[in-house]
Amino acid sequence: MQNRIKEYREKKGISQGELADLCNVSRQTINAIENNKYDPSLQLAFDLAETLGVKVDNLFLNEER
């Protein structure tokens, strides 16, 4: 599943580390998610969306559509 987390994070002007702190995860977790090496839990997906000020649907792209 592709995501747009890096795009929205950069628009907000925050680093991976800052986003990680705001979502209570490691910077490595954010890096892995942004590089499509890890799919976040549903709770983390909602936390990321809330922190970035977007809907979950806007963060994740279904490649099968």
C-alpha positions as CSV (number, residue, x, y, z in Angstrom):
1,M,0.0,0.0,0.0
2,Q,1.5,3.3,-1.1
3,N,1.3,6.3,1.2
4,R,1.7,10.1,1.1
5,I,3.0,10.6,4.6
6,K,6.3,12.1,3.5
7,E,4.5,14.6,1.2
8,Y,2.1,15.8,4.0
9,R,4.9,15.7,6.6
10,E,7.1,18.0,4.4
11,K,4.2,20.3,3.7
12,K,3.8,20.8,7.5
13,G,7.6,21.4,7.8
14,I,8.3,18.7,10.3
15,S,11.0,16.1,10.4
16,Q,10.6,12.3,10.7
17,G,11.8,12.6,14.3
18,E,9.2,15.2,15.2
19,L,6.4,13.3,13.6
20,A,7.6,10.2,15.4
21,D,7.6,12.0,18.8
22,L,4.1,13.4,18.1
23,C,2.8,9.9,17.4
24,N,4.8,8.1,20.1
25,V,6.8,5.9,17.8
26,S,10.4,5.8,16.7
27,R,11.9,7.8,13.8
28,Q,12.8,4.4,12.2
29,T,9.1,3.5,12.2
30,I,8.2,6.6,10.3
31,N,11.0,6.0,7.9
32,A,9.9,2.4,7.3
33,I,6.3,3.6,6.7
34,E,7.3,6.3,4.3
35,N,9.4,3.8,2.4
36,N,6.6,1.3,2.2
37,K,8.5,-1.3,4.3
38,Y,6.0,-1.3,7.1
39,D,2.2,-0.9,7.2
40,P,1.1,1.0,10.3
41,S,-1.5,-0.3,12.7
42,L,-5.0,1.2,12.3
43,Q,-4.4,3.3,15.5
44,L,-1.1,4.6,14.2
45,A,-2.7,5.4,10.8
46,F,-5.3,7.5,12.6
47,D,-2.6,9.2,14.8
48,L,-0.6,10.1,11.7
49,A,-3.6,11.5,9.9
50,E,-4.7,13.6,12.9
51,T,-1.1,14.9,13.5
52,L,-0.8,15.8,9.8
53,G,-4.3,17.3,9.7
54,V,-5.7,15.1,6.9
55,K,-8.1,12.2,6.6
56,V,-6.7,8.6,6.7
57,D,-8.0,8.1,3.2
58,N,-5.7,10.9,2.0
59,L,-2.6,9.3,3.4
60,F,-2.9,5.9,2.0
61,L,-3.4,4.9,-1.7
62,N,-4.8,1.5,-2.7
63,E,-2.7,0.3,-5.7
64,E,-5.4,-2.1,-6.8
65,R,-7.9,0.6,-7.7
